[in-house]
Amino acid sequence: MAEALSRPLPNERLRWLMIAIQHETGSYGLPLILRQAGLDPYVGRLPPPNRHLGGLAEDYAALVQAIRTYYGLGARGMLFRIGREAFRQERLAHWLESLTERIVLLGLPNQARRERTLRRLAHKMARPGDAVKVQRAQEGFYLTDRTGDRTHGISCPEPCCYTAVGEIVEALQWATGAEPQVEEISCRAAGAAECRFWIR
């Protein structure tokens, strides 16, 4: 199980996650999940769309765990789709920044697009701080997450950061037009020191 932490998160990061949950579960599903997660103050009042550090990693993980608890075996695919939708919400919220980045990417070869996109995604996942890193590998890249944002208080016998996998897949598909293979090969929830993703 991941150790205790109290890490602040940007308000908008929790907001994107909640909107993605609503997109996946419907307008009645989000209040149910919020209450299941013990986050009743957010019912009918989502975090504001800004980068102020008003959220907590515990809240993010509690939402993920609530979905795992409520949906059981169906949670894996649902969390993957929620991760993809959360990345789409970020693009919509920062449309001008996304448009500018898209123009830059069009001038780069595919491998450079992938690396640039992964590094930008890692920076956003790590905020605040720099605990998410990208490394080149012989057949792709590794993304390593030491934040514990998705695993706080969660114990799982196998890697379970499906929202992160969804975000990585969506980001790279947006950047390159091709869906990558992404696999979480170690996870803090399963006792590892970090969550590590292999992107092929």
Contacts in CASP RR format, 6 or more apart in sequence:
PFRMAT RR
TARGET T0000
AUTHOR 0000-0000-0000
METHOD contacts of the structure
MODEL  1
MAEALSRPLPNERLRWLMIAIQHETGSYGLPLILRQAGLDPYVGRLPPPN
RHLGGLAEDYAALVQAIRTYYGLGARGMLFRIGREAFRQERLAHWLESLT
ERIVLLGLPNQARRERTLRRLAHKMARPGDAVKVQRAQEGFYLTDRTGDR
THGISCPEPCCYTAVGEIVEALQWATGAEPQVEEISCRAAGAAECRFWIR
1 153 0 8 1.000
1 154 0 8 1.000
1 155 0 8 1.000
1 189 0 8 1.000
1 191 0 8 1.000
2 61 0 8 1.000
2 148 0 8 1.000
2 151 0 8 1.000
2 152 0 8 1.000
2 153 0 8 1.000
2 154 0 8 1.000
2 188 0 8 1.000
2 189 0 8 1.000
2 191 0 8 1.000
4 152 0 8 1.000
4 153 0 8 1.000
5 57 0 8 1.000
5 58 0 8 1.000
5 148 0 8 1.000
5 152 0 8 1.000
6 56 0 8 1.000
6 57 0 8 1.000
6 58 0 8 1.000
7 56 0 8 1.000
7 57 0 8 1.000
7 147 0 8 1.000
7 148 0 8 1.000
7 149 0 8 1.000
8 53 0 8 1.000
8 54 0 8 1.000
8 55 0 8 1.000
8 56 0 8 1.000
8 57 0 8 1.000
8 128 0 8 1.000
9 53 0 8 1.000
9 54 0 8 1.000
9 55 0 8 1.000
9 56 0 8 1.000
9 57 0 8 1.000
9 59 0 8 1.000
9 60 0 8 1.000
9 127 0 8 1.000
9 149 0 8 1.000
10 50 0 8 1.000
10 51 0 8 1.000
10 52 0 8 1.000
10 53 0 8 1.000
10 54 0 8 1.000
10 55 0 8 1.000
10 127 0 8 1.000
10 128 0 8 1.000
11 47 0 8 1.000
11 48 0 8 1.000
11 49 0 8 1.000
11 50 0 8 1.000
11 51 0 8 1.000
11 52 0 8 1.000
11 53 0 8 1.000
11 54 0 8 1.000
11 55 0 8 1.000
12 47 0 8 1.000
12 48 0 8 1.000
12 49 0 8 1.000
12 50 0 8 1.000
12 51 0 8 1.000
12 90 0 8 1.000
12 93 0 8 1.000
13 55 0 8 1.000
13 60 0 8 1.000
13 124 0 8 1.000
13 127 0 8 1.000
14 42 0 8 1.000
14 46 0 8 1.000
14 47 0 8 1.000
14 55 0 8 1.000
14 59 0 8 1.000
14 60 0 8 1.000
14 63 0 8 1.000
15 46 0 8 1.000
15 47 0 8 1.000
15 48 0 8 1.000
15 49 0 8 1.000
15 89 0 8 1.000
16 86 0 8 1.000
16 87 0 8 1.000
16 89 0 8 1.000
16 90 0 8 1.000
16 93 0 8 1.000
17 60 0 8 1.000
17 63 0 8 1.000
17 82 0 8 1.000
17 83 0 8 1.000
17 86 0 8 1.000
17 163 0 8 1.000
18 30 0 8 1.000
18 34 0 8 1.000
18 42 0 8 1.000
18 46 0 8 1.000
18 47 0 8 1.000
18 63 0 8 1.000
19 46 0 8 1.000
19 85 0 8 1.000
19 86 0 8 1.000
19 89 0 8 1.000
20 82 0 8 1.000
20 83 0 8 1.000
20 84 0 8 1.000
20 85 0 8 1.000
20 86 0 8 1.000
20 88 0 8 1.000
20 89 0 8 1.000
21 29 0 8 1.000
21 30 0 8 1.000
21 33 0 8 1.000
21 63 0 8 1.000
21 67 0 8 1.000
21 82 0 8 1.000
22 29 0 8 1.000
22 30 0 8 1.000
23 82 0 8 1.000
23 85 0 8 1.000
24 78 0 8 1.000
24 81 0 8 1.000
24 82 0 8 1.000
24 85 0 8 1.000
25 32 0 8 1.000
25 33 0 8 1.000
25 78 0 8 1.000
31 43 0 8 1.000
31 44 0 8 1.000
32 70 0 8 1.000
33 63 0 8 1.000
33 66 0 8 1.000
33 67 0 8 1.000
33 70 0 8 1.000
34 40 0 8 1.000
34 42 0 8 1.000
34 43 0 8 1.000
34 63 0 8 1.000
34 66 0 8 1.000
35 43 0 8 1.000
36 66 0 8 1.000
36 69 0 8 1.000
36 70 0 8 1.000
37 59 0 8 1.000
37 62 0 8 1.000
37 63 0 8 1.000
37 65 0 8 1.000
37 66 0 8 1.000
38 62 0 8 1.000
38 66 0 8 1.000
39 59 0 8 1.000
39 62 0 8 1.000
39 63 0 8 1.000
47 54 0 8 1.000
47 55 0 8 1.000
49 93 0 8 1.000
51 127 0 8 1.000
53 128 0 8 1.000
57 147 0 8 1.000
57 148 0 8 1.000
57 149 0 8 1.000
57 152 0 8 1.000
58 152 0 8 1.000
60 149 0 8 1.000
60 150 0 8 1.000
60 152 0 8 1.000
61 148 0 8 1.000
61 149 0 8 1.000
61 150 0 8 1.000
61 151 0 8 1.000
61 152 0 8 1.000
61 153 0 8 1.000
61 154 0 8 1.000
62 152 0 8 1.000
64 79 0 8 1.000
64 150 0 8 1.000
64 154 0 8 1.000
64 163 0 8 1.000
65 153 0 8 1.000
65 154 0 8 1.000
67 75 0 8 1.000
67 78 0 8 1.000
67 79 0 8 1.000
67 82 0 8 1.000
68 75 0 8 1.000
68 79 0 8 1.000
68 154 0 8 1.000
68 160 0 8 1.000
71 78 0 8 1.000
75 162 0 8 1.000
76 160 0 8 1.000
76 162 0 8 1.000
77 162 0 8 1.000
79 162 0 8 1.000
79 163 0 8 1.000
80 162 0 8 1.000
80 163 0 8 1.000
80 165 0 8 1.000
80 166 0 8 1.000
80 169 0 8 1.000
81 166 0 8 1.000
82 163 0 8 1.000
82 166 0 8 1.000
83 162 0 8 1.000
83 163 0 8 1.000
83 164 0 8 1.000
83 165 0 8 1.000
83 166 0 8 1.000
83 167 0 8 1.000
83 170 0 8 1.000
84 166 0 8 1.000
84 167 0 8 1.000
84 169 0 8 1.000
84 170 0 8 1.000
85 170 0 8 1.000
86 163 0 8 1.000
86 167 0 8 1.000
87 121 0 8 1.000
87 166 0 8 1.000
87 167 0 8 1.000
87 170 0 8 1.000
87 171 0 8 1.000
87 174 0 8 1.000
88 170 0 8 1.000
90 124 0 8 1.000
91 98 0 8 1.000
91 174 0 8 1.000
101 120 0 8 1.000
104 116 0 8 1.000
105 113 0 8 1.000
105 116 0 8 1.000
105 117 0 8 1.000
105 175 0 8 1.000
108 116 0 8 1.000
110 176 0 8 1.000
110 178 0 8 1.000
113 175 0 8 1.000
113 176 0 8 1.000
114 140 0 8 1.000
114 141 0 8 1.000
114 172 0 8 1.000
114 175 0 8 1.000
114 176 0 8 1.000
114 180 0 8 1.000
114 199 0 8 1.000
115 134 0 8 1.000
115 136 0 8 1.000
115 141 0 8 1.000
116 175 0 8 1.000
117 171 0 8 1.000
117 172 0 8 1.000
117 174 0 8 1.000
117 175 0 8 1.000
117 176 0 8 1.000
118 134 0 8 1.000
118 141 0 8 1.000
118 143 0 8 1.000
118 168 0 8 1.000
118 171 0 8 1.000
118 172 0 8 1.000
118 199 0 8 1.000
119 134 0 8 1.000
121 143 0 8 1.000
121 167 0 8 1.000
121 168 0 8 1.000
121 171 0 8 1.000
122 132 0 8 1.000
122 133 0 8 1.000
122 134 0 8 1.000
122 143 0 8 1.000
122 145 0 8 1.000
123 130 0 8 1.000
123 132 0 8 1.000
125 132 0 8 1.000
125 145 0 8 1.000
125 147 0 8 1.000
125 149 0 8 1.000
125 164 0 8 1.000
125 167 0 8 1.000
126 132 0 8 1.000
126 145 0 8 1.000
126 147 0 8 1.000
131 145 0 8 1.000
131 146 0 8 1.000
131 147 0 8 1.000
132 143 0 8 1.000
132 144 0 8 1.000
132 145 0 8 1.000
132 146 0 8 1.000
132 147 0 8 1.000
133 143 0 8 1.000
133 144 0 8 1.000
134 141 0 8 1.000
134 142 0 8 1.000
134 143 0 8 1.000
134 144 0 8 1.000
135 141 0 8 1.000
135 142 0 8 1.000
135 144 0 8 1.000
137 198 0 8 1.000
139 200 0 8 1.000
140 198 0 8 1.000
140 199 0 8 1.000
140 200 0 8 1.000
141 198 0 8 1.000
141 199 0 8 1.000
142 196 0 8 1.000
142 197 0 8 1.000
142 198 0 8 1.000
142 199 0 8 1.000
143 168 0 8 1.000
143 196 0 8 1.000
143 197 0 8 1.000
143 199 0 8 1.000
144 194 0 8 1.000
144 195 0 8 1.000
144 196 0 8 1.000
144 197 0 8 1.000
145 161 0 8 1.000
145 164 0 8 1.000
145 194 0 8 1.000
145 195 0 8 1.000
145 196 0 8 1.000
145 197 0 8 1.000
146 193 0 8 1.000
146 194 0 8 1.000
146 195 0 8 1.000
148 188 0 8 1.000
148 195 0 8 1.000
150 161 0 8 1.000
150 163 0 8 1.000
150 164 0 8 1.000
150 189 0 8 1.000
150 195 0 8 1.000
151 160 0 8 1.000
151 161 0 8 1.000
151 187 0 8 1.000
151 188 0 8 1.000
151 189 0 8 1.000
151 195 0 8 1.000
153 189 0 8 1.000
154 160 0 8 1.000
154 189 0 8 1.000
155 189 0 8 1.000
155 190 0 8 1.000
156 187 0 8 1.000
156 189 0 8 1.000
156 190 0 8 1.000
157 190 0 8 1.000
158 187 0 8 1.000
158 190 0 8 1.000
159 184 0 8 1.000
159 185 0 8 1.000
159 186 0 8 1.000
159 187 0 8 1.000
159 189 0 8 1.000
159 190 0 8 1.000
159 195 0 8 1.000
160 184 0 8 1.000
160 187 0 8 1.000
160 189 0 8 1.000
160 190 0 8 1.000
161 184 0 8 1.000
161 187 0 8 1.000
161 189 0 8 1.000
161 195 0 8 1.000
161 197 0 8 1.000
164 184 0 8 1.000
164 195 0 8 1.000
164 197 0 8 1.000
165 182 0 8 1.000
165 183 0 8 1.000
165 184 0 8 1.000
165 197 0 8 1.000
166 182 0 8 1.000
168 180 0 8 1.000
168 182 0 8 1.000
168 197 0 8 1.000
168 199 0 8 1.000
169 179 0 8 1.000
169 180 0 8 1.000
169 182 0 8 1.000
172 178 0 8 1.000
172 179 0 8 1.000
172 180 0 8 1.000
172 182 0 8 1.000
172 199 0 8 1.000
173 179 0 8 1.000
173 180 0 8 1.000
180 199 0 8 1.000
180 200 0 8 1.000
181 199 0 8 1.000
181 200 0 8 1.000
182 197 0 8 1.000
182 198 0 8 1.000
182 199 0 8 1.000
182 200 0 8 1.000
183 197 0 8 1.000
183 198 0 8 1.000
183 200 0 8 1.000
184 195 0 8 1.000
184 196 0 8 1.000
184 197 0 8 1.000
184 198 0 8 1.000
185 196 0 8 1.000
185 197 0 8 1.000
185 198 0 8 1.000
186 192 0 8 1.000
186 194 0 8 1.000
186 195 0 8 1.000
186 196 0 8 1.000
187 195 0 8 1.000
187 196 0 8 1.000
188 194 0 8 1.000
188 195 0 8 1.000
END
